[in-house]
């Protein structure tokens, strides 16, 4: 029988399985970055290769909030831990992880604010919220998730009105993804590519923190609340998205502004806005994720055990998988083309030119490299999970 949460560690086994599955799925999209294949469409295979990975960032951020709640049940230093770990993650994103993505040191040309960046800043902000009751933190999170699309048009108008104002960059970092501009305000500096803006992701983490109270409850209560929350999110998504009522600036089933015909109906329906994450995108991804919490409580077997290993050390997995995938891409290039493409040392995953002619992989090769990466990552992750289970060193909480 799986317990609600380990009394000594505060871990919930089903959440570890989900988190492990998230890491494995995430690796698919990061292999795609180096394959040269587009991010979705036009074929069903490419579209769903991208779409299935949409579940990763919402689950990663949401469950980071849940883990923070569970950590706080056994430690009194939660605000300090969130603050210091958050700043640590931001630093790593802008330095070590950026070099792993690119294998170059041209920091003045390109820096990436990816998912680790936004998790870090969300932790910093959550550190100031956790002094309130969990339901208050959850209410704030839901207000951000559900309400930010109301202000979409006004946010865009404000951004345009700021023009070249020194504060325009900061405003875009807070809300607009795919912004590239100098890091320093009012002066030239390294260009920051903002993939994940702080809003609405801080709301996702805050909601995940409140969900920690559900995760820590007894099995019957956890199942009841998880099914209720997850099913409600899916139902709201189907109605709001189906009728194009609210929650995404890009309605489905209509031609684009350039007059091209719409995508196939199913593709268009599922093609919600990720940057910045719309309400529709978050309902579509978090609803099924929350439903899995009670569903996986009785999961057994080799797959569940392997995913649990990855789920117990998600950040360790993240730090290792990027350079490993990058190295495998260099090998593929050397074997298939006879030399390593200079394109693989450009600025991934954003800000680089299209791949050279003849470089793009097949979908089958993408999945082969992904499978090899997952197998290779299992062994160091199992070792580190065993280390964390045996030892209680403070620094282990930062990896």
C-alpha angles and dihedrals in degrees: 000000000000112000123227090245135343106261093219101041103022090229122150110211096212090053090053089054092050092047090050091051089050092055092049092049091046090059089062092064093043091053086050089057089065095037095070091232116138123256098258134340166015094106125042091242094056093040095054093040085064098034096055089057091057087084092064106073096043092048092043093052096038094050091046085063091047091051090051090056092048091047090052091056089066104028132053096204097072097127092048092044093051092047096049096039091047093053089045091055092049090051092050092048092054095045123018099024092044090055091048091055095049109022086218134098099217093128093158090062102044142007126170129223098196136156094299089053093054093044088053095051091042089055090051091053093042089055087069093047102049092078086074124075115278093248091057091051089048093050090052090049094050091047090055094045096045100035108041094082089061087067098043096108093043091048091053091047092050092049091052092047091054091058109165093350109142090239094054091087093053091050091052092048088056096051118358121076124205090041115147118189145122115302094218118075115240095001141070116270144140112320115247120208105207108207096161117035119206093244121093097008095071086058090053091053092047090052089048090052091056090047087061088078088059093046091052094050126098118284098259094050093043091052093048095049095041093051091046095049095041096046092046092052091051092047093050090049093051093049099040095042095038092056094034088235104143144323105072132054091212110070118206127240097029130108118260123253090262091061096250116146116265122265118263107292097252093046091048093048093051095040096096124163115273100172101084095009111247125213089251091054092050095045090048093053106030096047095065091038092057091046089058094060095080094027093063097045091101096039113137138167139066096304093052091047093049093048089048089057091055092042094055092057105030098150092046087053091049095051092049100041098061098058091038093054090044091052091048088052090055089052092049091050092049093048099043100036102026092241141047112267114237085220088076089067094053125101108294140220094011136011098040128115121256115281117271120264112283096017101100115109128226118252089247092056090049091057093044092055090045092053091048091050093050092050092048092048094053095074101053090040091053090050093050093045088055090049091052091048092053101039136052102198113152094231093060088074089065095057 
